[in-house]
Amino acid sequence: MKFPKLLVVAGFMALTPVLSSIAFAQAYPSRPVRVIVPYGTGGGSDILARQIGARLQTIWGQGIAIDNRAGASGNIGTEAVVKALPDGYTLLLQNSTMVVNPAVNGKLNYDPEKDLTPIMLLGLTPIALVAHESTKIKTMKDLVAYSRANPNALNYGSCGVGTPQHFVMELVKQKSGVQATNVGYKGCAPALTDVVGGQIELAILSANLAAPHIKTGKLNGIGVSTAARYHLMPQVPSFEEQGLKPLDFSIWYALMGPAKMPPEIVAHIYADVQKVLAEPAIRENLSGAGVEPLSGNGADLAKLIKVDLARYAQLAKSANIKAD
């Protein structure tokens, strides 16, 4: 059977984008890939980027450049990715600070749901409430009793106004009736230094930072923000175990790219990063750094972003959390 020449040409032209997309995916990556981390070195996002990037270099046979662009609570680096070509050669390793920012700062220069391609979830780190050993506060029951006996006397250090840690403590206060004033530090490290040194009674921190000091007895672990106990401090009960339900918040880490990335490239990246996260050595390294490896797909990540944007916005309103 003979087809009209025009129909054959039209059919080939319609098929060309599909073939080109498949060929592009098969060739990817054909040059170095840049992963922007919108925070400084040494944090959870940076650790994940470097661990995963080192292995992807071997798998892909291409260089992986980790580009730390800190500033504006992660917005500077994120905006750079939003503006990049959606070809898979500029990626973003973000964390849940991204979904907290709109609740605190109002409208951003980008839409977390529309201007980025969610590729996958990578890991979680819980948040822990700790007290200096001299306070003798070891549980939520102790904290509630102390707060009642000393109204408006407690201060707590957080990793900054409007950070996930700040939000978790405000939720703890709402659910327990504890009275404590936030002292927002410029990051978790200085808050940790002051609570270990006894300059402040309490601090709400990323749990992996507090774990070594709980182990040595310099800090008392009061509660952890996940439903299950944290592997680096199994002796510390969760807030939910102590009656504060529901309270299941974690700092999550995720891999993203600019909006409108080709689905074939997204699938390619997801499959290879999944393999990396399944490697025992990688899992051990991340676990030791306090990150629980996780490999939810792009749909899981998109759902989490949507849910967290709503719940942080609601909590910001109820706790009157605003940017400094």
Secondary structure by P-SEA (a helix, b strand, c coil): ccccaaaaaaaaaaaaaaaaaaaaaaacccbbbbbbcccccccaaaaaaaaaaaaaaaaacbbbbbbbbccccaaaaaaaaaaccccccbbbbccccccccccccccccccccccbbbccccbbbbbbbbbccccccccaaaaaaaaaaccccbbbbccccccaaaaaaaaaaaaccbbbbbbccccaaaaaaaaaaccccccccccccaaaaaaaccbbbcccccccccccccccccccccccccbbbbbcccccccccccaaaaaaaaaaaaaaaacaaaaaaaaaacccbbbbcaaaaaaaaaaaaaaaaaaaaaaccccc
